[in-house]
Amino acid sequence: MMIPFPPFEPDKSPFEGTSSGNVVNALPVANGWGPMPGLTVISDALPAECRGAAYVRTAAGNYVIIAGTATGLYRLNTTDYSWDNISGPSAPYNVPLQDAWTFTRFGDKLIAHNISDAIQVYDIEAAGVFANLAGSPPKAKYSWIAGDFLVLGYLEGTNGQKTVRWSGLNDIEFWTIGKKGSDIQELPEGDEVMGGFADTGGFSVIQRSAMQFFSFAPASGFTFTRAVLNAKQGTLAPRSIVSIGPGRFFYLSEDGFFGGVNRQPIGAERVDRWFLEQVDQTYLGDVQGSADPFEKIVWWKYRARNGSFYRLGYDWQLDRWCTTDIAVGEMMALATPGITWDGLDALYSNIAAVAEAFDSRVFSGGRPTFATFTTDNKLAYFSGPDLQATIQSATVEIDNNNRTFVNSARVITDAPITGFTLADGTMGYHGDSVTWSTANAANRAGLVPFRSDGRLHTLKLVVAEGTVWSIASAVNAHGMASGEQ
């Protein structure tokens, strides 16, 4: 009987045959599951936990990676992969515990800010260090670009949490309201601003309990006019908002994961209940989302009940979910800085210690790659050797009338037979506990031997770390009826 490896949807019944509750460290592919790359550490440790990072490309084509801690801003030195302190004169900074740096590029300037400190600006071409942004802009949690305007959201001061404000036309150092198009808008409904992003014809603002759109409308006498798109629902986790293109964004709400202003459910009856059981509810509002530019997956980092930080991913192209057991820190999409042959000396003790292929994205400067900071504050890209993957089938009755004795199975995969094991979990009836066989390797004919008997069977594939493979789609289980009891 051919038993497929189905989508990861732990909220569904394990007996219906179309979902699995146990897939770890594997990425969705069209007809099954594929490998998930591990981490390649490329830097020394930051002085403290990363609280936000970004990259910029200079006019000369060089890529600069900048990261912030609670007290400082740093630039990756691509000679020895240490971190140069480029904090401005107002440092040390004071990023609040549940806040982070927001980085927004405007022309040849990079803006960095949080709710506690004066907005910082970095000249991308001149390099140097950060400085306070001129023009006396307000302190703010969030920012984004809308055409020729820098927009700030969740400001300091009375009712600032419900307010957005934007700069003068093409002038981020001009903040005089009513001049050069600069203005301010307090939002009377929807509670506090949770984030925003540029969209076609203006920008969107996501609040705790509403969503609004600001249209560029200079003919009206105002720079932007607003319209409420969703008057009832928003997000409780500001950093969970991930925009992937015009009109397309995803976010976490109190009852699960959704997409767009109409709250299209993407996790309902698939992963929402599982996630809300895994996450530490005290830190639900701190969930951070980021889009992997290479895999078309939005990842959400969350704090589990054991205190570690894990990731849950949504492949928006395949409408599939995935998860991993690697503990991670701050996540972001970064361009790789590029590593020269001489630069390898700073990262590896000798050529034999290089675990990645030399055509890996991490060695090609400018390649968009998903990255994180490790638990010891080092920058790492998800471009390393593939992780150990666990892929479990649904729990099925091979024979609808009888128990089945399974004597062998063949895994439908391109992984080498030395690179995986397979175990058979059996149950005597629905609701019975699972009894697992030993995890067996395949023989020279590609068959995995078993002597397992039960009314229901679930097959668990484990592909070893570093194995070269691209797909695992199903298991062909061979068995015979063994009676009704």
C-alpha positions as CSV (number, residue, x, y, z in Angstrom):
1,M,0.0,0.0,0.0
2,M,1.3,3.4,-0.9
3,I,1.2,5.7,2.1
4,P,2.1,9.4,1.3
5,F,3.9,11.8,3.5
6,P,1.2,14.4,3.8
7,P,1.3,18.1,4.8
8,F,2.1,19.1,8.4
9,E,-1.3,19.9,9.8
10,P,-1.3,18.8,13.5
11,D,-4.7,20.2,14.2
12,K,-6.4,17.6,12.0
13,S,-7.2,14.0,13.0
14,P,-4.3,11.7,12.5
15,F,-6.6,9.0,11.1
16,E,-8.0,10.8,8.0
17,G,-4.9,10.1,6.0
18,T,-4.3,13.6,4.6
19,S,-2.2,15.2,7.4
20,S,0.7,14.6,9.6
21,G,1.4,15.9,13.1
22,N,5.1,15.2,13.1
23,V,7.3,16.8,10.4
24,V,10.4,18.5,11.6
25,N,13.3,20.1,9.7
26,A,11.9,19.5,6.2
27,L,10.6,22.0,3.7
28,P,7.4,21.5,1.6
29,V,7.8,20.6,-2.0
30,A,5.2,20.0,-4.6
31,N,4.8,16.2,-4.1
32,G,6.2,15.7,-0.6
33,W,9.0,17.0,1.5
34,G,12.5,18.2,0.9
35,P,15.6,19.0,2.9
36,M,15.9,22.1,5.2
37,P,19.4,23.7,5.3
38,G,21.2,24.2,8.6
39,L,23.1,27.1,9.8
40,T,26.4,28.5,8.6
41,V,27.9,30.8,11.2
42,I,29.9,33.6,9.6
43,S,30.7,36.2,12.3
44,D,32.1,36.8,15.7
45,A,29.5,37.4,18.4
46,L,27.8,40.7,18.9
47,P,28.4,42.2,22.3
48,A,24.9,41.4,23.3
49,E,21.6,40.0,21.9
50,C,20.7,41.2,18.4
51,R,17.6,43.4,18.5
52,G,17.3,44.0,14.8
53,A,19.4,43.9,11.6
54,A,19.4,45.0,8.0
55,Y,21.6,45.2,4.9
56,V,22.1,47.9,2.4
57,R,23.8,48.0,-1.0
58,T,26.1,50.8,-1.9
59,A,26.4,52.5,-5.3
60,A,29.6,50.5,-5.9
61,G,27.7,47.3,-5.4
62,N,29.0,46.4,-2.0
63,Y,26.8,45.0,0.7
64,V,26.8,46.3,4.2
65,I,25.3,44.4,7.1
66,I,24.2,46.4,10.2
67,A,22.9,45.0,13.5
68,G,21.7,46.6,16.7
69,T,21.7,45.6,20.3
70,A,19.9,47.3,23.2
71,T,22.7,49.8,23.6
72,G,24.6,50.0,20.3
73,L,24.7,49.8,16.5
74,Y,27.3,47.7,14.7
75,R,28.6,47.0,11.1
76,L,29.9,43.7,10.0
77,N,33.6,43.9,9.2
78,T,34.0,41.5,6.2
79,T,37.8,41.3,6.7
80,D,37.8,39.5,10.0
81,Y,34.0,39.1,10.5
82,S,34.0,41.1,13.8
83,W,31.5,43.9,14.5
84,D,32.6,47.5,14.2
85,N,30.8,49.9,16.6
86,I,29.2,52.6,14.5
87,S,26.9,54.0,17.2
88,G,26.1,57.7,17.1
89,P,27.0,60.3,19.8
90,S,23.7,59.7,21.6
91,A,24.8,56.1,22.4
92,P,24.5,54.1,24.6
93,Y,21.0,53.6,23.5
94,N,18.1,52.2,25.6
95,V,16.0,49.9,23.5
96,P,13.1,48.7,25.7
97,L,12.9,45.0,26.6
98,Q,9.9,44.4,24.3
99,D,11.0,46.7,21.5
100,A,13.5,46.4,18.7
101,W,15.4,48.5,16.2
102,T,13.4,49.3,13.0
103,F,15.6,49.9,9.9
104,T,14.2,51.7,6.9
105,R,16.2,52.9,3.8
106,F,15.4,56.2,2.2
107,G,17.7,56.9,-0.8
108,D,21.3,56.8,0.4
109,K,20.3,57.1,4.1
110,L,19.5,54.2,6.5
111,I,17.1,55.1,9.3
112,A,17.4,53.2,12.6
113,H,15.1,53.8,15.5
114,N,13.1,52.6,18.5
115,I,10.6,54.2,20.8
116,S,13.1,55.4,23.4
117,D,16.0,57.0,21.5
118,A,16.4,59.8,19.0
119,I,16.0,58.6,15.4
120,Q,19.4,57.6,14.0
121,V,20.6,58.0,10.4
122,Y,23.5,56.4,8.6
123,D,25.0,57.7,5.3
124,I,25.3,54.6,3.2
125,E,27.9,56.0,0.8
126,A,30.0,57.9,3.2
127,A,29.9,55.1,5.8
128,G,31.2,56.4,9.1
129,V,28.9,56.3,12.1
130,F,25.2,56.9,12.9
131,A,24.0,60.4,13.8
132,N,20.8,61.9,15.1
133,L,18.3,62.6,12.3
134,A,18.0,66.4,11.9
135,G,14.6,68.2,11.8
136,S,13.4,67.1,15.3
137,P,11.3,64.1,14.2
138,P,9.4,62.4,17.0
139,K,10.6,59.1,18.5
140,A,8.7,56.2,17.1
141,K,8.5,52.4,17.1
142,Y,7.8,51.8,13.4
143,S,8.6,53.3,10.0
144,W,8.2,52.7,6.3
145,I,8.4,54.5,3.0
146,A,5.4,55.7,1.1
147,G,6.5,57.2,-2.2
148,D,8.7,60.2,-1.4
149,F,7.7,60.3,2.3
150,L,9.1,58.7,5.4
151,V,6.2,57.5,7.6
152,L,6.5,57.0,11.3
153,G,4.0,54.9,13.4
154,Y,3.4,54.6,17.1
155,L,4.9,57.8,18.3
156,E,6.1,59.1,21.7
157,G,3.8,61.3,23.8
158,T,0.1,61.5,24.5
159,N,-2.0,59.3,22.2
160,G,1.2,58.7,20.2
161,Q,0.5,55.0,20.1
162,K,-2.5,55.7,17.9
163,T,-0.7,58.2,15.6
164,V,1.1,58.2,12.3
165,R,3.2,61.1,11.0
166,W,5.2,61.6,7.8
167,S,8.1,63.8,6.7
168,G,8.2,66.5,4.1
169,L,8.2,65.6,0.4
170,N,11.5,63.8,-0.4
171,D,13.0,65.3,2.8
172,I,13.4,63.1,5.8
173,E,14.9,66.0,7.8
174,F,11.7,68.1,7.4
175,W,8.9,67.6,9.9
176,T,7.0,70.9,10.1
177,I,3.3,69.9,9.9
178,G,1.4,71.6,7.0
179,K,4.6,72.3,5.0
180,K,6.0,70.3,2.1
181,G,3.3,67.7,2.5
182,S,4.3,66.8,6.1
183,D,1.4,65.9,8.3
184,I,0.1,63.9,11.3
185,Q,-2.9,61.7,11.8
186,E,-4.3,60.4,15.1
187,L,-6.4,57.3,14.4
188,P,-9.7,57.6,16.5
189,E,-10.5,53.8,16.2
190,G,-8.6,50.6,16.1
191,D,-6.3,51.1,19.2
192,E,-2.5,51.3,18.9
193,V,-0.5,51.2,15.7
194,M,1.2,47.8,15.3
195,G,3.0,48.4,12.0
196,G,2.7,49.5,8.4
197,F,4.1,49.1,5.0
198,A,4.0,50.8,1.5
199,D,1.3,49.6,-0.8
200,T,0.1,50.6,-4.3
201,G,-1.0,54.2,-4.2
202,G,-0.2,54.8,-0.5
203,F,0.4,52.8,2.6
204,S,-1.4,50.5,4.9
205,V,-1.5,50.7,8.7
206,I,-2.2,47.6,10.9
207,Q,-3.5,48.3,14.4
208,R,-4.4,46.1,17.3
209,S,-8.1,45.9,16.2
210,A,-8.3,47.6,12.8
211,M,-6.6,48.1,9.4
212,Q,-6.5,51.3,7.4
213,F,-5.3,52.5,4.1
214,F,-3.8,55.9,3.4
215,S,-4.2,57.0,-0.3
216,F,-1.9,59.5,-1.8
217,A,-4.4,62.3,-2.7
218,P,-2.8,65.7,-3.0
219,A,-5.7,67.0,-5.1
220,S,-7.9,66.7,-1.9
221,G,-5.9,69.3,-0.1
222,F,-4.3,66.7,2.0
223,T,-1.2,64.6,1.3
224,F,-2.9,61.4,2.2
225,T,-6.5,60.5,2.9
226,R,-7.5,57.5,5.0
227,A,-10.1,54.7,4.7
228,V,-10.8,52.0,7.2
229,L,-10.4,48.6,5.5
230,N,-11.2,46.4,8.5
231,A,-12.9,48.1,11.5
232,K,-12.8,45.1,13.9
233,Q,-9.7,43.1,13.5
234,G,-5.9,43.5,13.5
235,T,-2.9,41.9,15.2
236,L,-1.7,41.5,18.7
237,A,1.9,40.9,17.6
238,P,3.3,43.9,15.8
239,R,6.5,42.1,14.6
240,S,4.4,39.2,13.2
241,I,3.3,41.4,10.2
242,V,5.1,40.3,7.0
243,S,4.4,42.0,3.7
244,I,5.3,40.0,0.6
245,G,4.0,42.3,-2.1
246,P,1.2,44.7,-3.0
247,G,-1.9,43.8,-1.0
248,R,-0.4,40.6,0.3
249,F,0.6,40.3,4.0
250,F,0.4,37.8,6.8
251,Y,0.1,38.2,10.6
252,L,-0.7,36.6,13.9
253,S,-4.0,37.4,15.6
254,E,-5.3,36.2,19.0
255,D,-6.9,33.2,17.3
256,G,-4.3,32.2,14.8
257,F,-2.6,33.1,11.5
258,F,-4.3,35.2,8.8
259,G,-3.6,36.9,5.5
260,G,-4.8,40.2,4.1
261,V,-7.3,42.8,5.3
262,N,-10.1,40.3,5.0
263,R,-8.4,37.9,7.5
264,Q,-8.1,35.0,5.2
265,P,-7.4,32.1,7.6
266,I,-4.2,30.3,6.7
267,G,-3.8,28.3,9.9
268,A,-7.3,27.4,10.9
269,E,-7.8,23.7,11.6
270,R,-4.2,23.1,10.4
271,V,-1.7,24.6,12.8
272,D,-3.4,27.3,14.9
273,R,-4.4,25.1,17.9
274,W,-1.0,23.4,17.8
275,F,0.9,26.7,17.8
276,L,-1.2,28.2,20.6
277,E,-0.4,25.1,22.7
278,Q,3.4,25.4,21.9
279,V,3.9,29.1,22.4
280,D,4.4,30.8,25.8
281,Q,1.3,32.8,26.0
282,T,3.1,35.5,28.1
283,Y,5.2,36.3,25.0
284,L,2.5,35.9,22.3
285,G,2.8,39.6,21.4
286,D,6.6,39.2,20.8
287,V,6.2,36.7,17.9
288,Q,8.5,37.9,15.1
289,G,7.8,37.2,11.4
290,S,10.2,37.4,8.4
291,A,10.1,36.3,4.8
292,D,12.7,33.9,3.4
293,P,13.6,35.5,0.0
294,F,14.8,32.2,-1.3
295,E,12.2,29.7,-0.3
296,K,8.9,31.8,-0.5
297,I,8.3,31.0,3.1
298,V,7.2,33.3,5.9
299,W,8.8,32.2,9.2
300,W,7.5,33.2,12.6
301,K,9.8,32.9,15.6
302,Y,8.1,32.3,18.9
303,R,9.1,31.6,22.5
304,A,8.1,28.1,23.5
305,R,7.0,27.1,26.9
306,N,10.5,25.7,27.6
307,G,12.0,29.1,27.1
308,S,13.6,28.3,23.7
309,F,12.9,30.1,20.5
310,Y,11.6,28.1,17.5
311,R,10.2,28.7,14.0
312,L,7.0,27.9,12.3
313,G,6.9,28.5,8.5
314,Y,4.2,29.0,5.9
315,D,4.9,28.4,2.3
316,W,2.6,30.9,0.6
317,Q,3.1,29.4,-2.9
318,L,2.2,25.8,-1.9
319,D,-0.2,26.8,1.0
320,R,1.8,24.4,3.3
321,W,3.2,24.6,6.8
322,C,6.6,23.5,8.2
323,T,8.5,23.7,11.4
324,T,12.0,23.2,12.8
325,D,13.6,22.4,16.2
326,I,16.6,24.7,15.8
327,A,16.7,27.3,18.5
328,V,17.1,30.7,16.8
329,G,17.4,34.4,17.7
330,E,16.5,37.5,15.6
331,M,15.6,36.5,12.1
332,M,15.9,38.6,8.9
333,A,16.5,38.4,5.1
334,L,20.1,39.6,4.4
335,A,22.3,39.7,1.4
336,T,25.5,37.6,1.9
337,P,28.5,39.9,2.1
338,G,30.6,37.5,0.0
339,I,33.6,35.6,1.4
340,T,37.0,35.7,-0.4
341,W,39.5,32.9,-0.4
342,D,41.6,35.0,2.0
343,G,38.5,35.6,4.2
344,L,38.0,31.9,4.7
345,D,41.0,32.0,7.1
346,A,38.9,34.1,9.5
347,L,36.1,31.6,9.5
348,Y,37.7,28.2,9.2
349,S,40.8,26.7,10.7
350,N,41.6,24.9,7.4
351,I,40.1,24.0,4.1
352,A,38.8,20.7,5.3
353,A,36.7,22.4,8.0
354,V,34.6,24.1,5.3
355,A,31.3,22.2,5.5
356,E,29.5,24.1,2.7
357,A,29.9,23.6,-1.0
358,F,32.0,26.3,-2.5
359,D,29.0,27.4,-4.8
360,S,27.0,27.9,-1.6
361,R,25.0,31.2,-1.4
362,V,27.0,32.2,1.6
363,F,30.2,32.6,-0.5
364,S,28.4,34.6,-3.2
365,G,28.2,38.3,-2.3
366,G,24.8,39.9,-2.7
367,R,22.7,36.7,-2.8
368,P,19.4,37.1,-0.8
369,T,19.6,34.6,2.0
370,F,17.6,34.0,5.2
371,A,19.6,34.6,8.3
372,T,19.4,34.6,12.1
373,F,21.5,35.3,15.1
374,T,22.4,32.2,17.1
375,T,21.8,31.9,20.8
376,D,25.4,33.0,21.3
377,N,24.8,36.2,19.2
378,K,26.6,35.2,16.0
379,L,25.3,35.9,12.6
380,A,24.4,32.7,10.7
381,Y,22.8,32.0,7.3
382,F,20.5,29.1,6.6
383,S,22.8,27.8,3.9
384,G,24.6,25.0,5.8
385,P,24.5,21.2,5.4
386,D,20.9,19.9,5.5
387,L,19.5,19.1,8.9
388,Q,18.3,15.8,10.2
389,A,14.7,15.6,9.0
390,T,11.8,13.7,10.6
391,I,8.8,13.0,8.4
392,Q,5.9,10.9,9.7
393,S,2.9,9.6,7.7
394,A,-0.7,9.7,8.8
395,T,-2.0,6.8,10.8
396,V,-3.7,4.5,8.4
397,E,-5.5,1.1,8.2
398,I,-3.7,-0.9,5.4
399,D,-6.6,-3.4,5.5
400,N,-10.0,-2.0,6.4
401,N,-11.2,-5.3,7.8
402,N,-8.1,-6.9,9.4
403,R,-4.9,-6.2,11.2
404,T,-1.9,-6.1,9.0
405,F,1.5,-7.7,9.4
406,V,4.1,-5.4,7.7
407,N,7.2,-7.3,6.7
408,S,9.0,-4.6,4.6
409,A,8.6,-1.1,3.2
410,R,10.2,1.0,0.4
411,V,10.7,4.7,0.9
412,I,9.9,6.8,-2.2
413,T,12.8,9.2,-2.0
414,D,16.0,10.1,-3.8
415,A,18.0,9.9,-0.6
416,P,20.7,7.2,-0.6
417,I,19.8,4.0,1.2
418,T,22.6,4.7,3.7
419,G,21.1,8.1,4.6
420,F,17.9,7.3,6.3
421,T,16.0,4.9,8.6
422,L,12.3,4.0,8.8
423,A,10.3,3.0,11.8
424,D,6.7,1.5,11.9
425,G,4.4,2.6,14.7
426,T,1.4,0.3,15.3
427,M,-1.9,0.6,17.1
428,G,-4.4,-2.2,18.0
429,Y,-7.4,0.2,17.7
430,H,-8.2,3.9,17.3
431,G,-7.1,5.6,20.5
432,D,-4.5,3.0,21.4
433,S,-1.0,4.1,22.2
434,V,1.6,3.8,19.5
435,T,4.2,0.9,19.7
436,W,7.2,1.7,17.7
437,S,9.4,-0.8,15.9
438,T,13.2,-0.3,15.8
439,A,14.3,2.3,13.3
440,N,15.7,0.2,10.4
441,A,17.9,1.0,7.5
442,A,17.2,-0.2,3.9
443,N,18.9,-3.2,2.5
444,R,20.7,-3.3,-0.8
445,A,17.4,-3.7,-2.6
446,G,16.1,-0.5,-1.0
447,L,13.6,-2.4,1.2
448,V,13.4,-1.7,5.0
449,P,12.7,-4.9,6.8
450,F,10.0,-5.1,9.5
451,R,8.1,-7.6,11.7
452,S,5.3,-5.3,12.9
453,D,1.7,-6.2,13.4
454,G,-1.3,-3.9,14.1
455,R,-4.6,-2.6,12.9
456,L,-3.2,0.9,12.3
457,H,0.3,1.9,11.1
458,T,2.2,5.1,10.9
459,L,5.6,5.3,9.3
460,K,8.4,7.6,10.5
461,L,11.3,8.5,8.2
462,V,14.5,10.0,9.6
463,V,16.9,11.4,7.1
464,A,20.4,11.8,8.6
465,E,22.0,15.3,8.8
466,G,24.2,16.1,5.8
467,T,22.5,13.6,3.5
468,V,22.1,14.8,0.0
469,W,18.5,14.4,-1.1
470,S,15.7,16.5,-2.6
471,I,12.4,14.7,-2.0
472,A,10.6,12.1,0.1
473,S,7.0,11.6,-1.0
474,A,5.7,8.3,0.3
475,V,6.3,4.8,1.7
476,N,5.2,1.7,-0.1
477,A,4.4,-0.7,2.8
478,H,4.2,-4.5,2.1
479,G,2.1,-6.6,4.3
480,M,-0.6,-9.3,4.7
481,A,-3.8,-9.6,6.7
482,S,-3.2,-11.1,10.2
483,G,-6.7,-11.5,11.6
484,E,-9.4,-9.3,13.0
485,Q,-8.3,-9.2,16.7
